[in-house]
Amino acid sequence: MLGCNNSDHSEDSVQLISEFALIPHVYQIEDSTGTINMGSMLEIVWNNNPNETLKNQIFNQWHEIQSNQRQGQSTKLEIIIDIDLDLPHQEAYRLEIHQEGIIIRALSQEGVYRAWQTLRQILYLSRDEKIGCGTILDFPKYDYRGAMLDVARHFFSVDEVKRYLDQLAWYKINYFHMHLSDDQGWRIHINSWPLLTQIGGTSQVDGGTAGYYTQNQYQDIVNYAAERFITVVPEIDMPGHTNAALASYAELNCDNTKRELYYGREVGFSTLCVEKEITYQFAEDVIREISEITPGPYFHIGGDETHATPEDDYILFINRVMPLVGEYGKTVIGWDEINLGELPPDAIVQYWASAQNAINGIKKGAKVLMSPSSYAYLDMKYDSLTPIGYNWAGYIDTQKAYSWTPETLVEGIKKENIIGIEAPLWGETITNSQELEFLAFPRLLGYAEIGWSEKEDRRTWEEYKLDLAIHGLLLEELGINFYRDPKVNWLTESD
């Protein structure tokens, strides 16, 4: 039986586990007497049979930590990983730090991975090899904690997407929404409609070199995400935001004339021809092919800003398309405008613009994914001096991004109506990973905490910004180009 030694925590170099700036904030943390030397960890013991992917993830990430940390005294430590069926949630875990080693108990392999991310933060953030013993019990508030990346306005390569997935994993984000099509570009190959990428995949905002994912490349992204227990949610925006498709196939237009490729930033001017049967064959083919290579439960049909589609036509279209998603084994998600249709019983309405739309969806039996643009849109500028981003939904500094609660934000949208939160990052103003990271970080850390941590355990902004200041050191070490919000007193290595 592992246990801490009898020494107390009087040594100046000993950092209690309750003192670590863990983000997201954990549910429960208790110190115990004794210390553990984290100088070297040489063995991982699995009491159950994890999949090789999980074992490899933890093994590789541990060696990354070892190579990046200053090494001193070596101590043979064991991480013993066991399954505890008494835990309250699929992602729940108990992390026990003892003198002789560390025990991770979880209900599932996903829970083991979440525990490992907490331990990973402790290992990176520790000031000294020796830390105090203790126990952490943790589980998420919401099952869906997501980030969206728009790869249609500007194309992001497979490696750039993987880099973002690695960053998301640190903070227990578990859904990655890919906005794969828009007026400016079509980013995934469809075998039955090859011109979508041959033509529609060549354009992007302001021109330049665009691109698309082959189905094998897309599956590579899906698998890479799954290794980090992140589920990919594909989005094909319909019936608006479709100029790239309309430029690829004349028959998708009511006048049978291909549109010109579009390189601008305006929205709301395009629409599929809802009167044509070929339109629904197109929608079904796209949903079928992408669903076949996406193991996750969701398919996002977009449905926003359809100003060029008369309301009756819009309702006709989504009423025919939403059931197709179910036919191919997926749950439909759409932006809050889809509330106008006959929602399937498991539909999810993503609230971004109209709270009333979301409430109307709830009345029809839908659940809500919270992405209020004035709080959660990562493409909004921090302030008037921010060099990239928009401000149509207002400026969102780090404090505003953190200081809202999904279940109290809108009267009529309660916790039981909400599946979780998502932070969308639209791509009109970002062209590379450096610009992506500047808008995403550090705000993404706050969204991770909002989605994971129970309100009664959430800290105030005044306390959270102290933790965030410490995480700036971690973001620096990871090479993330984050925005140094002046409201946060960021630490340096000398502090």
Disulfide bonds with the S-S distance in Angstrom:
Cys4-Cys133 1.46
Cys254-Cys273 2.03
